[in-house]
């Protein structure tokens, strides 16, 4: 019989080994210490005392439109191949959701190794990202005048304190990211080596009064952008100009940028900047539907009756009267619904990156009141596309 219980500190090494096996990653002994999920609330599935499945949940602050929400950042999810199709993942996800409810966290987030898995647990794809490549073998001419205030290189150790205020301003302007503490900065953004980018240097940090960029360089003449945040388009232009003009390089690769990144439009020669990838990024789960809807800001004042289907969290299921605007409200309703959707599809549109109108057109959302999907899209609208640059 499979037992679901807290995973103790004594089993953390086993947790790392299971992750390597489940995700086909070689984790050598020197790397194991960095992999250990010490901050996470850990849950294990045990078969006669043997760890056969696991899940970690990092208590993090998540940027919704106009608010920072307590969230469970789900990580280290895996089940041994010998124990698939026995309901273990379902039991682990149910435990995570119950823990999130008890901790009063209205949302959970994750990066999905296989997106098709998580829709049945109420997660919806809430953000996308693009990969950019700049031909920097010639000067990068920009249509946006760069902010000419001076740039400075700073060491990684002092970067969290120097950059955090800028990063937090970015979260307030663009939903989808996580609040970073100093440990997160050093382990996730500024770690000495990046196993996903072998051969690259340690992180270099360039700071502007209104922005920053973290990058690594390679002997093959490539600059890899790890993180770039700016308060203004002008500061962003200054940072891109710097990255494209680093000596002995001819290519800038930015593998994770927002879908509405300005650089392709800033470039005087559009052919100098290419979009190489477009992929699904963050998956969102509304643990407490009414609390999550009340917490975010709204672009218009309106009222809707939403019929939500949620097989895994019964308290979310039913009809809700959502009132948007300056004083949002969400209360149980008995009236006929304007829109009907699953909790997963509601999560997909929650950050404003996916339009309810699009999901209505494909049949995922049912529109009972004509024009309701477009009205909800207007209420959900955000100035900048949701985006996250924190993998976990």
HELIX and SHEET records of a PDB file:
HELIX    1   1 UNK A    9  UNK A   11  5                                   3    
HELIX    2   2 UNK A   12  UNK A   22  1                                  11    
HELIX    3   3 UNK A   29  UNK A   35  1                                   7    
HELIX    4   4 UNK A   81  UNK A   83  5                                   3    
HELIX    5   5 UNK A   88  UNK A  102  1                                  15    
HELIX    6   6 UNK A  115  UNK A  118  1                                   4    
HELIX    7   7 UNK A  119  UNK A  121  5                                   3    
HELIX    8   8 UNK A  156  UNK A  173  1                                  18    
HELIX    9   9 UNK A  182  UNK A  184  1                                   3    
HELIX   10  10 UNK A  185  UNK A  189  3                                   5    
HELIX   11  11 UNK A  233  UNK A  244  1                                  12    
HELIX   12  12 UNK A  263  UNK A  266  1                                   4    
HELIX   13  13 UNK A  270  UNK A  272  5                                   3    
HELIX   14  14 UNK A  289  UNK A  295  1                                   7    
HELIX   15  15 UNK A  314  UNK A  316  5                                   3    
HELIX   16  16 UNK A  343  UNK A  350  1                                   8    
HELIX   17  17 UNK A  356  UNK A  361  1                                   6    
HELIX   18  18 UNK A  372  UNK A  380  1                                   9    
SHEET    1   A 7 UNK A   2  UNK A   6  0                                        
SHEET    2   A 7 UNK A  41  UNK A  47 -1                                        
SHEET    3   A 7 UNK A  50  UNK A  64 -1                                        
SHEET    4   A 7 UNK A  67  UNK A  79 -1                                        
SHEET    5   A 7 UNK A 107  UNK A 111  1                                        
SHEET    6   A 7 UNK A 282  UNK A 286 -1                                        
SHEET    7   A 7 UNK A 123  UNK A 125 -1                                        
SHEET    1   B 7 UNK A 152  UNK A 154  0                                        
SHEET    2   B 7 UNK A 204  UNK A 208 -1                                        
SHEET    3   B 7 UNK A 211  UNK A 218 -1                                        
SHEET    4   B 7 UNK A 222  UNK A 230 -1                                        
SHEET    5   B 7 UNK A 251  UNK A 257  1                                        
SHEET    6   B 7 UNK A 128  UNK A 135 -1                                        
SHEET    7   B 7 UNK A 273  UNK A 280 -1                                        
SHEET    1   C 5 UNK A 329  UNK A 332  0                                        
SHEET    2   C 5 UNK A 318  UNK A 324 -1                                        
SHEET    3   C 5 UNK A 302  UNK A 309 -1                                        
SHEET    4   C 5 UNK A 339  UNK A 342  1                                        
SHEET    5   C 5 UNK A 366  UNK A 367 -1                                        
END                                                                             
